[in-house]
Amino acid sequence: SLNNERDRPSLTFPRVQAIDDVLTAFGWSGSRQMPRTDRETSPTVLQPGVLENGTLSIWLTSASDKSELAKLAIDAKSPQALLDSLFLRYLGRFPRSAEKEAFLKAIADRFDDRIIPADKRQPIKSLPPLPKVTWSNHLVSEATTVQNEAERRARNGQPPDPRLEPQWRERFEDIVWSLVNHREFLWIP
């Protein structure tokens, strides 16, 4: 469980919390005191909410700097090849004709201009490192401020890949998001 001895904000694990939220929505319990031998398998209202709008879904559908999605978009030879690889990756099949018609238009628009030339790319501004919060300094008031900032950074995720044109990248990410939230996509936490 991510609960700590006194539930102090200074002892949180922001990146782990995003994963815990998805696992908990699907019936996982991290409690050692009350272990469960079987898990509830019935769908709940929380499951689509955490999948559609949760931090983990945002991370998984972002073409962030040095991510697999960004690499996939950059290495694609054609809009059709990119769409096929997305469908195979997320749904394990090729797109049907109606899906191909809807998504191909979005990917094909400015596909040849999707990569920003190296001399026109905006460098990624790295954030300053945060001070370390440990068991020995977590009672200092600054520790909570530091962990709140760490949580904000975790929610925001990694910066977008500077090689991809922003409008095209957003359309690409929207397609990935729709595939992750497709009824055929299986989350197996």
C-alpha positions as CSV (number, residue, x, y, z in Angstrom):
1,S,0.0,0.0,0.0
2,L,1.1,3.6,-0.6
3,N,-0.3,4.7,2.8
4,N,2.5,5.7,5.1
5,E,2.6,5.7,8.8
6,R,0.8,9.0,9.2
7,D,-0.2,9.7,5.6
8,R,2.2,12.6,5.4
9,P,2.3,14.4,2.1
10,S,6.1,14.5,2.4
11,L,6.3,10.7,2.2
12,T,4.3,10.2,-1.0
13,F,5.4,8.5,-4.2
14,P,3.7,10.6,-7.0
15,R,4.7,8.5,-10.0
16,V,3.8,5.3,-8.2
17,Q,0.4,6.7,-7.3
18,A,-0.7,7.0,-10.9
19,I,-0.1,3.2,-11.4
20,D,-1.8,2.4,-8.0
21,D,-4.9,4.4,-9.1
22,V,-5.4,2.1,-12.2
23,L,-4.6,-1.1,-10.2
24,T,-7.0,-0.1,-7.4
25,A,-9.8,0.7,-10.0
26,F,-9.5,-2.9,-11.2
27,G,-9.7,-4.5,-7.8
28,W,-6.1,-4.7,-6.6
29,S,-5.5,-4.2,-2.9
30,G,-2.0,-3.5,-1.7
31,S,-2.9,-3.9,2.0
32,R,-0.8,-6.5,3.7
33,Q,-3.0,-6.4,6.8
34,M,-6.1,-7.5,5.0
35,P,-4.9,-9.6,2.0
36,R,-7.5,-10.7,-0.5
37,T,-7.2,-14.0,-2.2
38,D,-9.6,-13.2,-5.0
39,R,-10.3,-10.0,-6.8
40,E,-13.6,-8.4,-7.9
41,T,-13.9,-8.8,-11.7
42,S,-17.2,-6.9,-12.3
43,P,-16.8,-3.6,-14.1
44,T,-17.1,-0.4,-12.1
45,V,-17.8,3.2,-12.9
46,L,-14.3,4.1,-11.7
47,Q,-12.5,2.0,-14.4
48,P,-13.4,4.0,-17.5
49,G,-12.8,7.2,-15.6
50,V,-9.3,6.3,-14.5
51,L,-8.5,4.9,-18.0
52,E,-9.8,7.9,-19.9
53,N,-8.6,10.7,-17.7
54,G,-6.0,9.2,-15.4
55,T,-2.4,10.2,-15.2
56,L,-1.1,6.9,-16.4
57,S,-3.3,7.1,-19.6
58,I,-1.9,10.5,-20.3
59,W,1.7,9.2,-19.9
60,L,0.9,6.2,-22.2
61,T,-0.7,8.2,-24.9
62,S,1.9,11.1,-25.1
63,A,4.5,11.3,-27.8
64,S,6.9,12.7,-25.2
65,D,10.6,13.2,-25.5
66,K,12.4,10.0,-26.4
67,S,9.3,7.9,-26.0
68,E,8.4,4.9,-28.1
69,L,5.4,6.7,-29.5
70,A,7.5,9.6,-30.7
71,K,10.0,7.1,-32.2
72,L,7.1,5.3,-34.0
73,A,5.8,8.6,-35.4
74,I,9.3,9.7,-36.6
75,D,10.3,6.4,-38.1
76,A,7.0,5.8,-40.0
77,K,7.4,5.6,-43.8
78,S,3.8,6.5,-44.6
79,P,0.6,7.5,-42.9
80,Q,-0.9,4.1,-43.7
81,A,2.1,2.3,-42.2
82,L,1.9,4.4,-39.0
83,L,-1.8,3.7,-38.6
84,D,-1.3,0.0,-39.2
85,S,1.4,-0.1,-36.5
86,L,-0.8,1.7,-34.0
87,F,-3.7,-0.7,-34.5
88,L,-1.4,-3.7,-34.3
89,R,0.3,-2.3,-31.2
90,Y,-2.9,-1.4,-29.3
91,L,-5.6,-3.6,-30.7
92,G,-3.7,-6.5,-32.2
93,R,-5.3,-6.1,-35.6
94,F,-5.3,-3.9,-38.7
95,P,-7.8,-1.0,-38.9
96,R,-11.2,-1.7,-40.5
97,S,-12.2,0.4,-43.5
98,A,-14.3,2.9,-41.5
99,E,-11.5,3.3,-38.9
100,K,-8.9,3.7,-41.6
101,E,-11.0,6.4,-43.3
102,A,-11.5,8.3,-40.1
103,F,-8.0,8.1,-38.7
104,L,-5.9,8.2,-41.9
105,K,-7.2,11.6,-42.7
106,A,-5.9,13.0,-39.4
107,I,-2.5,11.3,-39.7
108,A,-2.0,12.1,-43.4
109,D,-2.7,15.8,-42.9
110,R,0.8,17.4,-42.9
111,F,2.5,14.0,-42.5
112,D,5.5,15.0,-44.6
113,D,5.9,18.1,-42.4
114,R,5.5,16.3,-39.0
115,I,9.2,16.4,-38.3
116,I,10.6,19.8,-37.4
117,P,14.1,20.5,-39.0
118,A,16.9,20.3,-36.4
119,D,17.8,24.0,-36.7
120,K,14.2,25.1,-35.9
121,R,13.5,22.8,-32.9
122,Q,12.9,24.4,-29.5
123,P,15.2,22.9,-26.9
124,I,13.6,21.2,-23.9
125,K,14.0,23.3,-20.8
126,S,15.0,21.0,-18.0
127,L,13.5,21.6,-14.6
128,P,15.8,22.1,-11.7
129,P,16.2,19.0,-9.6
130,L,14.2,18.9,-6.4
131,P,15.8,18.4,-3.0
132,K,15.6,14.9,-1.8
133,V,13.0,14.1,0.8
134,T,13.9,11.2,3.0
135,W,12.7,9.6,6.3
136,S,15.3,11.8,8.1
137,N,14.0,15.2,6.8
138,H,10.3,14.6,6.0
139,L,9.1,16.6,9.1
140,V,10.6,19.8,7.7
141,S,7.9,22.0,6.3
142,E,9.8,22.3,3.0
143,A,9.4,18.5,2.4
144,T,5.7,18.8,1.8
145,T,6.3,21.7,-0.7
146,V,8.9,19.6,-2.5
147,Q,6.6,16.6,-2.7
148,N,3.7,18.7,-4.0
149,E,6.0,19.9,-6.8
150,A,7.1,16.4,-7.5
151,E,3.4,15.4,-7.8
152,R,2.7,18.3,-10.1
153,R,5.6,17.3,-12.3
154,A,4.5,13.6,-12.3
155,R,1.0,14.6,-13.4
156,N,2.4,16.7,-16.2
157,G,4.6,13.9,-17.5
158,Q,7.5,14.2,-19.8
159,P,7.7,17.2,-22.2
160,P,6.6,16.6,-25.8
161,D,9.2,15.4,-28.3
162,P,10.6,18.6,-29.8
163,R,11.1,16.8,-33.2
164,L,7.4,16.6,-33.8
165,E,5.3,19.5,-35.1
166,P,2.9,20.3,-32.2
167,Q,-0.5,20.3,-34.0
168,W,0.3,17.0,-35.9
169,R,1.6,15.5,-32.6
170,E,-1.6,16.4,-30.8
171,R,-3.7,14.7,-33.5
172,F,-1.5,11.7,-33.4
173,E,-1.8,11.5,-29.5
174,D,-5.6,11.8,-29.9
175,I,-5.7,8.8,-32.1
176,V,-3.5,6.8,-29.6
177,W,-5.8,7.9,-26.8
178,S,-8.9,6.8,-28.7
179,L,-7.3,3.4,-29.3
180,V,-6.4,3.0,-25.6
181,N,-10.0,3.8,-24.7
182,H,-11.4,1.5,-27.5
183,R,-13.7,-1.2,-26.1
184,E,-11.4,-3.8,-27.8
185,F,-8.3,-2.6,-25.9
186,L,-7.6,-4.8,-22.9
187,W,-6.1,-3.5,-19.7
188,I,-4.8,-6.4,-17.6
189,P,-3.4,-4.8,-14.4
